[in-house]
Amino acid sequence: MLADHLPADPGPDELLEGFVDWVGEQGMSLYPAQEDAVLELLAGRNVILNTPTGSGKSLVAAAAHFAGLARGVRSVYTAPIKALVSEKFFALCRDFGSDRVGMITGDAAVNRDAPIICCTAEILSNWALHRGADTDVGLVVMDEFHYYSDPQRGVAWQLPLLELPHAQFLLMSATLGSTGFFEEDLTRRTGRETVTVRSHQRPVPLEFEYRETPLHESIQELLETGRAPVYIVHFTQAAASEQAQHLMSMDVLTRAEKEQVREQLGGFRFDTPVGKDLKRFVSHGIGLHHAGMLPKYRRLVERLAQVGLLKLICGTDTLGVGVNVPIRSVLLTQLCKFDGGGTRVLSVREFQQIAGRAGRKGFDDAGTVWVQAPAHWIENRRAELKAADDPKKRKKLVKKKPPEKGYVHWSEGTFTKLVNGNPELLDSSFRVSHMMVLNVLDRPGDGCRDLRVLLTDNHEPRVRQRRHIRRAVHIYRSLAGAGIVERLPEPDDEGRLVRVNLDLQEDFALHQPLSPFVLDAIPLLDREAVDYPLQVLSVVEAVLEHPMPIIKAHQDKARADAVARMKAEGIEYDQRMEQLAHVTHPKPLADLLYPAFNRFREAHPWVEDENIRPKSVARELYERGSSFRDYVASYGLKRSEGVVLRYLSDAYKGLVQNVPEDAKTDEVYDLTEWLGELVRQVDSSLIDEWERLQNPDEAEPGGAAAPDERRDVTANVRAFRVMVRNEVFRWVQLLATRSYEALAELPSVHEDEPWTAAALAEAFAPYWEEHGEVRLDPEARGPAHFVLREEGRRWTVRQTVLDPSGFAEWVLTGIVDLDASREAGEAVVRLGGITRI
């Protein structure tokens, strides 16, 4: 353990000796650039480390934490994504001991008072704003520092540089470009000399090539020349998925390797729509990797790649940060991408970040980076060559194959510039927010003076600084008008002339401004209403970000249903189109929530132009009684399973964290437990990681369960009861729509003679002779009409069918199959009888 080598005297020589001894014990040695950076750090200088991917920047970061620990100062590691923060947390726990390392994310904290902290850049930025020079941080390691230029998040990388003049900095990235400005600025602010340690020497050099052969031929050549594993880069998830399917015609694994894949898969559960595809892919040595996949599937692909059983991996350009997939070759299918505003050619930084993934240290002598020429250009060029000696064929070439929609031209010249170019200058992306103003004003001392310095001495040009000052004045006036800040006639006990009338926690972050609205909105709900728990869920969902693939699917369905209804009503086409423009996705409680939010905004000006987003995702899943698998399939969300799961996980966290305890009825607890268990049954990693953060004693390295271990769904009795109730009410829903065939496909008590669609129709026919519909409202699905008897291993259920007249004469009975439920990971309830009392 590195901590065992801490010297009694934290001088540079003693620190270097202890660190080098540990490096030797690990069987490693320092590269020249690593050695230079470590020497500069131990001498107390700021270091900007600009070395290629795979050149050991993490080892230099370990030296920085080692020095901070020896000197008795707190060190912080920051990164842009939680996955990278979590990975670094466990690595530092191994090196320094879990008692010395903590982690803080936007969800929760582990060992937050530890001398070494891993956190996202936004957490450190918030500390810097809240405490300024008094922040208890003596050394800062910023990984992936090129995020400084990110238009939305870059301010979080800039603020610590501005507000922590007492700290020593290590800024790391493979693609920094010119660093002269940062050297001068950091030296001026911290009083420490700042040096850039730069090296273009990669442990595994890269070989670049521009390809004018069709994509499948390039892939085949990489395989035949022993340059696998290959990461095939696409710029949409759909393109990556389609390419994986196309590659199934290739035989990339030997029989022995296929057997090894089967052994690795073991009992892994491919139990969602995309899982069936992925199982076929990986069994043939082909991986798929993108953000729309479930975490357990992405980890499986990473694990199989690490043991060399995936020869081809189709994915998106997001692989560049925080993903441990060892690859030898990178094959870019194109050099342009859609960035949300339009299609453009990749920047030098983007290209080099992707290319830098090639080459495995300890395995490859060189990494390969190939870039495809535009597909239409390749096809046209080949046609020209074939027709070169045939005048008749040349006449047919007048009409050439056009480029695909959204294409932006690139050529071999573009490729050469990207390979040899220097990354673009890092541009400041400073922004002023209510969070910034409130945190600085709330500092002990003269917060107004500190805010003025922050606004006039940052990395922005003077023109933009003036704009930021005007915005800060506007924010201050809105806060004062709402009574959130007030000017004092004389300084208070902490020397402040402006008081913030709001209890700001140390990690208070107004970049998530809508969560407090839940506290305001829930008292407006009718606690006695039958659907009160679902109303609470709708409030929580209204403050979550839109999961756009789901919202689009909901909107498409709403419009399709509206068109069908209007056609049935005989509405003319023009009128249908006019009405269709107003059809949107379901928005539960919209009439209540929008006016309530307008009042909330008046008292909480930091929400600015934000608005709530009523929607029904988790609620609809509950009301439909759908499984995750059925829900994804019904909306065609196979490529967005990860988006659906993350959203449901966030909804669960919202119910746990944002709903006050005194608003939680037994039914709300039931709903919360059901949602949490549903997410866990699909992929427990998201909630398990969050709950380990909530319970620090359980947050030890290696504490996560294997992703293919099936949780016993019956163990969480509260959640399981809700699942049973939902499944039984689904019987009612199918009867209500006379979907007898679908109902007949569900498990039956009489396995030898299961229900048929005809028998179901006949059994329920007397109901339709007397009633025109089956009620499906909240009262109909309420607990008064559902009875569950838990008797040993044989649970029985009874569901009353509510008719419009309220006679409640019809009941459905069934048996809960506990063993089958454990195996399936969801409630398996067998339909028994349909009877009239």
ZAMARGU-4260 file (C-alpha; in steps of 0.2 Angstrom, whole numbers, plus 5000, padded with zeros to 4 digits):
<rodrens>
0) 5000/5000/5000 | 5007/5017/4995 | 5002/5024/5012 | 5014/5013/5020 | 5028/5022/5012
5) 5024/5039/5019 | 5040/5047/5026 | 5042/5055/5043 | 5049/5070/5035 | 5039/5076/5020
10) 5053/5085/5011 | 5054/5082/4992 | 5069/5070/4993 | 5060/5059/5006 | 5044/5060/4997
15) 5052/5054/4981 | 5061/5040/4989 | 5045/5033/4997 | 5035/5035/4981 | 5049/5027/4970
20) 5050/5012/4982 | 5032/5009/4980 | 5032/5010/4961 | 5046/4997/4961 | 5036/4986/4972
25) 5022/4987/4960 | 5034/4980/4946 | 5034/4997/4937 | 5046/5011/4933 | 5042/5029/4928
30) 5043/5036/4911 | 5053/5052/4908 | 5037/5063/4908 | 5030/5054/4923 | 5047/5057/4932
35) 5047/5075/4927 | 5030/5078/4933 | 5032/5069/4950 | 5048/5079/4953 | 5039/5096/4950
40) 5024/5091/4961 | 5035/5086/4975 | 5045/5102/4974 | 5028/5111/4977 | 5025/5118/4959
45) 5009/5117/4949 | 5010/5105/4935 | 5000/5104/4919 | 5002/5086/4912 | 4999/5085/4894
50) 5004/5067/4889 | 4995/5054/4878 | 4981/5042/4883 | 4989/5027/4891 | 5005/5036/4897
55) 5002/5034/4915 | 4994/5050/4921 | 4985/5041/4935 | 5002/5037/4943 | 5007/5055/4943
60) 4990/5059/4952 | 4994/5045/4965 | 5011/5054/4968 | 5001/5071/4971 | 4989/5063/4984
65) 5004/5054/4992 | 5013/5072/4994 | 4997/5079/5000 | 4994/5066/5013 | 5012/5067/5019
70) 5011/5086/5021 | 4994/5085/5030 | 4984/5094/5017 | 4968/5088/5010 | 4969/5083/4991
75) 4955/5082/4979 | 4953/5072/4963 | 4940/5078/4951 | 4933/5070/4934 | 4919/5074/4923
80) 4909/5059/4925 | 4903/5049/4941 | 4909/5032/4933 | 4927/5039/4932 | 4926/5046/4950
85) 4920/5030/4957 | 4933/5020/4948 | 4947/5032/4955 | 4939/5031/4972 | 4941/5012/4973
90) 4959/5013/4966 | 4964/5026/4979 | 4956/5015/4992 | 4968/5001/4987 | 4983/5012/4987
95) 4979/5023/5003 | 4967/5013/5013 | 4948/5016/5013 | 4949/5026/5029 | 4959/5039/5020
100) 4948/5041/5005 | 4931/5048/5003 | 4919/5051/4988 | 4906/5064/4985 | 4894/5065/4971
105) 4878/5074/4968 | 4868/5059/4976 | 4877/5056/4992 | 4894/5055/5001 | 4906/5042/5008
110) 4919/5047/5021 | 4917/5066/5017 | 4930/5071/5030 | 4944/5060/5023 | 4960/5068/5018
115) 4958/5062/5000 | 4942/5066/4991 | 4936/5060/4974 | 4922/5070/4967 | 4915/5077/4951
120) 4921/5094/4945 | 4905/5103/4950 | 4907/5097/4969 | 4924/5105/4970 | 4918/5121/4961
125) 4904/5123/4973 | 4916/5122/4988 | 4927/5135/4980 | 4912/5147/4978 | 4905/5144/4996
130) 4922/5145/5005 | 4934/5153/4993 | 4952/5154/5000 | 4946/5146/5016 | 4941/5130/5007
135) 4949/5115/5016 | 4958/5109/5000 | 4977/5110/4998 | 4980/5100/4982 | 4969/5098/4967
140) 4970/5085/4954 | 4959/5089/4938 | 4958/5074/4926 | 4951/5077/4908 | 4955/5095/4910
145) 4950/5099/4892 | 4932/5099/4899 | 4937/5117/4903 | 4930/5122/4886 | 4914/5113/4888
150) 4900/5126/4885 | 4888/5119/4898 | 4900/5112/4911 | 4917/5121/4908 | 4914/5134/4922
155) 4916/5120/4935 | 4934/5118/4929 | 4938/5136/4929 | 4931/5141/4947 | 4943/5131/4957
160) 4958/5140/4948 | 4950/5157/4952 | 4945/5154/4970 | 4958/5142/4978 | 4974/5153/4978
165) 4981/5143/4992 | 4980/5126/4983 | 4993/5117/4972 | 4986/5110/4955 | 4989/5096/4944
170) 4979/5098/4928 | 4979/5082/4916 | 4973/5079/4899 | 4980/5071/4883 | 4973/5085/4872
175) 4977/5102/4879 | 4984/5112/4865 | 4994/5128/4871 | 4995/5130/4890 | 5005/5146/4891
180) 4990/5156/4898 | 4986/5143/4912 | 5005/5143/4917 | 5005/5162/4919 | 4988/5163/4927
185) 4990/5150/4939 | 5007/5156/4944 | 5000/5174/4947 | 4986/5167/4957 | 4994/5154/4968
190) 5011/5161/4970 | 5018/5145/4964 | 5028/5142/4949 | 5018/5132/4936 | 5026/5121/4923
195) 5019/5111/4908 | 5026/5093/4907 | 5022/5088/4889 | 5026/5072/4879 | 5020/5066/4863
200) 5029/5049/4866 | 5016/5035/4868 | 5020/5019/4877 | 5011/5011/4862 | 5014/5022/4846
205) 5000/5025/4834 | 4999/5021/4815 | 4987/5031/4805 | 4979/5027/4788 | 4965/5034/4777
210) 4955/5020/4769 | 4946/5021/4753 | 4940/5003/4754 | 4922/4999/4759 | 4919/4997/4778
215) 4917/4979/4778 | 4933/4976/4768 | 4943/4987/4780 | 4936/4977/4795 | 4940/4961/4787
220) 4958/4967/4783 | 4960/4972/4801 | 4955/4955/4807 | 4966/4946/4794 | 4981/4956/4799
225) 4979/4952/4817 | 4975/4970/4823 | 4960/4965/4833 | 4951/4970/4845 | 4944/4984/4834
230) 4933/4998/4840 | 4922/5003/4826 | 4917/5021/4830 | 4900/5028/4825 | 4891/5044/4830
235) 4874/5038/4833 | 4868/5023/4844 | 4857/5017/4830 | 4872/5016/4818 | 4882/5006/4830
240) 4868/4994/4833 | 4865/4992/4814 | 4883/4989/4811 | 4884/4975/4824 | 4870/4966/4816
245) 4879/4968/4799 | 4895/4960/4806 | 4886/4944/4811 | 4890/4937/4794 | 4908/4937/4798
250) 4916/4923/4808 | 4928/4931/4820 | 4930/4918/4834 | 4937/4901/4834 | 4927/4886/4840
255) 4938/4886/4856 | 4935/4905/4859 | 4916/4903/4856 | 4917/4890/4870 | 4926/4902/4881
260) 4913/4915/4878 | 4899/4903/4884 | 4909/4899/4900 | 4911/4918/4903 | 4893/4921/4900
265) 4888/4908/4913 | 4871/4912/4919 | 4871/4930/4914 | 4853/4936/4911 | 4849/4944/4894
270) 4831/4947/4899 | 4827/4963/4890 | 4823/4967/4872 | 4841/4972/4867 | 4848/4957/4877
275) 4843/4945/4864 | 4853/4954/4851 | 4868/4957/4862 | 4869/4938/4867 | 4870/4934/4848
280) 4883/4948/4845 | 4895/4943/4859 | 4893/4924/4856 | 4901/4928/4839 | 4914/4940/4846
285) 4905/4956/4842 | 4902/4969/4856 | 4890/4984/4856 | 4894/4999/4868 | 4884/5015/4870
290) 4875/5025/4883 | 4858/5019/4878 | 4862/5001/4885 | 4859/4995/4902 | 4875/4996/4913
295) 4876/4978/4916 | 4877/4975/4897 | 4890/4988/4895 | 4900/4980/4909 | 4898/4963/4901
300) 4906/4970/4885 | 4920/4978/4894 | 4923/4962/4904 | 4923/4951/4888 | 4935/4964/4879
305) 4947/4963/4894 | 4949/4945/4892 | 4951/4946/4873 | 4935/4938/4868 | 4927/4952/4858
310) 4936/4955/4841 | 4925/4969/4835 | 4916/4982/4846 | 4903/4994/4838 | 4900/5009/4848
315) 4899/5028/4849 | 4912/5041/4851 | 4908/5043/4870 | 4921/5029/4873 | 4935/5041/4876
320) 4931/5045/4894 | 4932/5033/4909 | 4928/5017/4900 | 4941/5003/4902 | 4940/4994/4886
325) 4957/4988/4879 | 4958/4989/4860 | 4971/4988/4847 | 4963/4997/4833 | 4951/5012/4831
330) 4941/5012/4815 | 4931/5029/4812 | 4917/5027/4800 | 4916/5045/4797 | 4924/5062/4802
335) 4908/5072/4804 | 4895/5072/4818 | 4879/5080/4823 | 4882/5090/4839 | 4864/5096/4843
340) 4864/5111/4832 | 4871/5104/4816 | 4883/5093/4807 | 4901/5097/4807 | 4918/5090/4805
345) 4927/5083/4821 | 4938/5095/4830 | 4957/5090/4832 | 4954/5087/4851 | 4939/5076/4847
350) 4948/5066/4834 | 4963/5064/4845 | 4953/5059/4860 | 4945/5045/4850 | 4961/5039/4842
355) 4970/5039/4858 | 4961/5023/4864 | 4971/5013/4851 | 4985/5002/4857 | 4986/4991/4873
360) 5001/4994/4884 | 5010/4977/4887 | 5001/4969/4872 | 5004/4979/4856 | 5019/4986/4848
365) 5008/4999/4840 | 4990/5004/4839 | 4981/5006/4823 | 4969/5021/4818 | 4960/5020/4802
370) 4948/5032/4795 | 4935/5028/4781 | 4933/5040/4766 | 4915/5045/4764 | 4904/5029/4759
375) 4897/5037/4744 | 4914/5043/4738 | 4921/5026/4739 | 4906/5018/4730 | 4907/5031/4716
380) 4926/5030/4715 | 4925/5011/4712 | 4911/5013/4699 | 4922/5025/4690 | 4937/5013/4690
385) 4926/4999/4684 | 4920/5010/4669 | 4936/5017/4665 | 4939/5007/4649 | 4920/5005/4644
390) 4912/5020/4636 | 4894/5013/4639 | 4897/5011/4658 | 4904/5029/4658 | 4888/5036/4652
395) 4878/5027/4666 | 4889/5036/4679 | 4882/5053/4675 | 4871/5051/4690 | 4882/5047/4705
400) 4877/5040/4722 | 4873/5055/4733 | 4879/5057/4751 | 4868/5053/4766 | 4857/5066/4774
405) 4867/5077/4786 | 4883/5074/4777 | 4897/5086/4779 | 4912/5084/4767 | 4929/5077/4773
410) 4944/5071/4763 | 4961/5064/4766 | 4967/5082/4768 | 4955/5083/4782 | 4961/5067/4790
415) 4979/5073/4788 | 4975/5089/4797 | 4967/5080/4812 | 4981/5068/4814 | 4995/5081/4813
420) 4986/5096/4821 | 4987/5103/4838 | 4971/5103/4849 | 4962/5119/4849 | 4965/5132/4862
425) 4954/5129/4877 | 4941/5143/4878 | 4934/5150/4894 | 4916/5145/4897 | 4912/5156/4912
430) 4894/5158/4917 | 4885/5168/4931 | 4871/5159/4940 | 4861/5161/4955 | 4870/5147/4964
435) 4887/5157/4961 | 4880/5173/4968 | 4872/5166/4983 | 4887/5155/4988 | 4899/5170/4986
440) 4888/5182/4996 | 4885/5169/5010 | 4904/5168/5013 | 4911/5175/5030 | 4918/5192/5026
445) 4915/5204/5012 | 4905/5193/5000 | 4901/5208/4989 | 4920/5212/4987 | 4923/5194/4983
450) 4910/5193/4970 | 4916/5209/4962 | 4934/5201/4961 | 4927/5185/4954 | 4917/5195/4940
455) 4932/5206/4935 | 4946/5194/4937 | 4942/5178/4928 | 4947/5170/4911 | 4934/5180/4901
460) 4938/5194/4889 | 4932/5211/4895 | 4917/5212/4884 | 4910/5196/4891 | 4915/5201/4909
465) 4904/5217/4907 | 4889/5205/4902 | 4892/5194/4917 | 4892/5209/4928 | 4875/5215/4922
470) 4868/5198/4924 | 4875/5197/4942 | 4867/5214/4946 | 4850/5207/4939 | 4852/5191/4949
475) 4856/5201/4965 | 4840/5212/4963 | 4829/5197/4960 | 4836/5189/4976 | 4833/5204/4986
480) 4816/5207/4979 | 4811/5189/4985 | 4819/5193/5002 | 4832/5179/5000 | 4846/5192/5002
485) 4846/5208/5012 | 4859/5222/5015 | 4864/5224/5033 | 4867/5242/5041 | 4883/5235/5048
490) 4893/5218/5047 | 4886/5203/5056 | 4896/5191/5067 | 4905/5184/5052 | 4909/5201/5044
495) 4895/5200/5031 | 4886/5215/5025 | 4874/5205/5015 | 4864/5191/5023 | 4858/5176/5014
500) 4841/5171/5021 | 4842/5153/5015 | 4851/5139/5024 | 4865/5135/5011 | 4873/5118/5014
505) 4891/5116/5010 | 4886/5106/4994 | 4871/5117/4991 | 4869/5117/4972 | 4856/5127/4962
510) 4861/5119/4946 | 4847/5107/4951 | 4834/5121/4955 | 4818/5111/4954 | 4819/5098/4967
515) 4813/5110/4981 | 4797/5112/4971 | 4792/5095/4977 | 4791/5101/4995 | 4779/5115/4989
520) 4768/5105/4978 | 4765/5089/4989 | 4754/5099/5002 | 4743/5104/4988 | 4738/5086/4985
525) 4723/5077/4992 | 4730/5065/5004 | 4713/5056/5005 | 4712/5053/4986 | 4713/5035/4981
530) 4727/5039/4969 | 4737/5050/4981 | 4753/5039/4979 | 4752/5041/4961 | 4750/5060/4963
535) 4765/5060/4973 | 4775/5051/4960 | 4769/5063/4947 | 4775/5078/4957 | 4792/5069/4958
540) 4792/5065/4939 | 4788/5083/4935 | 4805/5090/4941 | 4815/5076/4932 | 4823/5080/4915
545) 4814/5073/4900 | 4820/5056/4895 | 4818/5062/4877 | 4817/5044/4868 | 4803/5040/4880
550) 4794/5057/4878 | 4795/5055/4859 | 4788/5038/4860 | 4774/5044/4871 | 4770/5058/4859
555) 4770/5047/4844 | 4757/5035/4852 | 4746/5050/4858 | 4746/5057/4840 | 4742/5040/4833
560) 4728/5037/4845 | 4721/5054/4841 | 4722/5051/4822 | 4713/5035/4824 | 4699/5043/4835
565) 4697/5058/4823 | 4696/5046/4808 | 4682/5036/4817 | 4673/5052/4821 | 4674/5057/4803
570) 4684/5073/4805 | 4692/5080/4789 | 4711/5079/4786 | 4714/5098/4787 | 4705/5099/4804
575) 4714/5083/4810 | 4731/5091/4806 | 4726/5107/4815 | 4720/5097/4831 | 4735/5086/4830
580) 4747/5100/4833 | 4740/5102/4850 | 4742/5083/4855 | 4756/5080/4867 | 4762/5066/4879
585) 4752/5063/4895 | 4755/5076/4908 | 4747/5071/4924 | 4742/5085/4937 | 4747/5098/4924
590) 4732/5110/4929 | 4738/5109/4947 | 4757/5109/4944 | 4759/5123/4932 | 4750/5137/4942
595) 4759/5131/4958 | 4776/5132/4949 | 4772/5150/4944 | 4770/5154/4962 | 4785/5145/4967
600) 4796/5154/4954 | 4791/5171/4961 | 4798/5166/4978 | 4813/5156/4971 | 4820/5167/4957
605) 4835/5156/4954 | 4824/5144/4944 | 4824/5158/4930 | 4818/5151/4914 | 4817/5133/4921
610) 4800/5125/4920 | 4793/5109/4927 | 4790/5095/4915 | 4775/5084/4919 | 4776/5067/4912
615) 4770/5049/4915 | 4784/5036/4914 | 4785/5028/4931 | 4767/5031/4934 | 4762/5023/4917
620) 4773/5008/4920 | 4763/5006/4937 | 4746/5009/4930 | 4749/4997/4915 | 4756/4984/4927
625) 4769/4982/4914 | 4786/4973/4916 | 4801/4983/4911 | 4804/4971/4896 | 4786/4973/4890
630) 4786/4992/4892 | 4802/4994/4882 | 4795/4983/4869 | 4778/4991/4867 | 4786/5008/4864
635) 4801/5002/4853 | 4814/5008/4865 | 4826/4994/4863 | 4840/5005/4859 | 4836/5016/4874
640) 4835/5003/4888 | 4848/5012/4898 | 4839/5029/4897 | 4823/5021/4903 | 4832/5013/4918
645) 4841/5028/4923 | 4825/5038/4922 | 4816/5025/4933 | 4831/5025/4945 | 4830/5044/4947
650) 4812/5043/4950 | 4815/5031/4964 | 4828/5042/4971 | 4817/5057/4970 | 4803/5047/4980
655) 4816/5043/4993 | 4825/5059/4995 | 4813/5073/4990 | 4797/5068/4997 | 4796/5072/5016
660) 4792/5058/5028 | 4776/5066/5035 | 4769/5065/5017 | 4773/5046/5015 | 4758/5035/5018
665) 4759/5016/5018 | 4754/5017/5000 | 4768/5029/4995 | 4780/5017/5004 | 4773/5003/4994
670) 4775/5012/4978 | 4793/5017/4982 | 4798/5000/4986 | 4790/4993/4971 | 4799/5005/4960
675) 4816/5002/4968 | 4814/4983/4966 | 4808/4985/4948 | 4824/4994/4944 | 4835/4981/4954
680) 4827/4967/4945 | 4832/4974/4928 | 4850/4980/4933 | 4854/4983/4952 | 4870/4992/4949
685) 4863/5010/4948 | 4853/5009/4964 | 4866/4998/4973 | 4879/5011/4970 | 4868/5025/4976
690) 4863/5015/4992 | 4881/5011/4996 | 4884/5030/4995 | 4870/5032/5007 | 4878/5019/5019
695) 4896/5022/5020 | 4900/5006/5030 | 4895/4996/5015 | 4905/5006/5002 | 4920/4996/5002
700) 4929/4991/4986 | 4922/4975/4978 | 4905/4977/4987 | 4894/4976/4971 | 4885/4961/4967
705) 4889/4952/4950 | 4877/4960/4937 | 4871/4942/4932 | 4866/4937/4950 | 4847/4936/4951
710) 4840/4945/4966 | 4826/4936/4975 | 4811/4946/4970 | 4800/4939/4984 | 4812/4944/4998
715) 4806/4962/4997 | 4789/4957/5003 | 4782/4975/5002 | 4788/4978/4984 | 4782/4960/4979
720) 4765/4963/4985 | 4763/4978/4974 | 4770/4968/4959 | 4756/4955/4963 | 4743/4968/4964
725) 4748/4976/4947 | 4749/4959/4939 | 4732/4954/4945 | 4725/4971/4939 | 4732/4968/4922
730) 4719/4954/4921 | 4706/4967/4924 | 4713/4978/4910 | 4714/4964/4898 | 4696/4959/4901
735) 4691/4978/4900 | 4698/4978/4882 | 4691/4960/4878 | 4709/4955/4875 | 4706/4937/4878
740) 4720/4930/4868 | 4733/4941/4878 | 4725/4935/4894 | 4725/4917/4889 | 4744/4918/4886
745) 4747/4923/4904 | 4750/4909/4917 | 4736/4898/4922 | 4732/4888/4938 | 4727/4874/4927
750) 4743/4870/4918 | 4736/4855/4910 | 4721/4863/4903 | 4725/4882/4903 | 4712/4895/4899
755) 4709/4898/4880 | 4703/4914/4873 | 4686/4906/4869 | 4684/4900/4886 | 4688/4917/4894
760) 4676/4926/4882 | 4662/4913/4887 | 4665/4915/4905 | 4665/4934/4905 | 4651/4935/4892
765) 4637/4937/4905 | 4646/4953/4912 | 4645/4961/4895 | 4626/4957/4894 | 4623/4969/4909
770) 4637/4981/4908 | 4645/4992/4894 | 4662/4994/4902 | 4674/4988/4916 | 4680/5002/4927
775) 4699/5005/4927 | 4699/5021/4938 | 4710/5023/4954 | 4695/5017/4964 | 4694/5001/4954
780) 4712/4997/4957 | 4712/5002/4975 | 4716/4990/4990 | 4698/4989/4994 | 4695/4977/4979
785) 4711/4967/4981 | 4714/4953/4994 | 4730/4944/4996 | 4732/4929/5008 | 4749/4924/5012
790) 4748/4906/5018 | 4765/4897/5018 | 4771/4894/5001 | 4754/4896/4993 | 4747/4913/4992
795) 4730/4916/4985 | 4723/4932/4977 | 4706/4939/4974 | 4702/4954/4963 | 4685/4962/4962
800) 4680/4968/4945 | 4671/4985/4947 | 4656/4988/4936 | 4649/5006/4932 | 4634/5002/4943
805) 4644/4998/4958 | 4637/4980/4960 | 4655/4972/4962 | 4648/4955/4958 | 4662/4948/4948
810) 4679/4942/4955 | 4695/4935/4948 | 4705/4922/4958 | 4722/4916/4957 | 4738/4909/4965
815) 4755/4917/4967 | 4769/4906/4961 | 4783/4911/4973 | 4796/4899/4965 | 4792/4905/4947
820) 4793/4923/4953 | 4810/4920/4960 | 4816/4913/4944 | 4808/4926/4933 | 4812/4941/4944
825) 4794/4947/4943 | 4778/4942/4950 | 4771/4926/4942 | 4752/4925/4946 | 4742/4911/4939
830) 4724/4915/4934 | 4712/4903/4942 | 4693/4907/4940 | 4682/4921/4934 | 4666/4920/4944
835) 4650/4929/4948 | 4647/4930/4967
</rodrens>
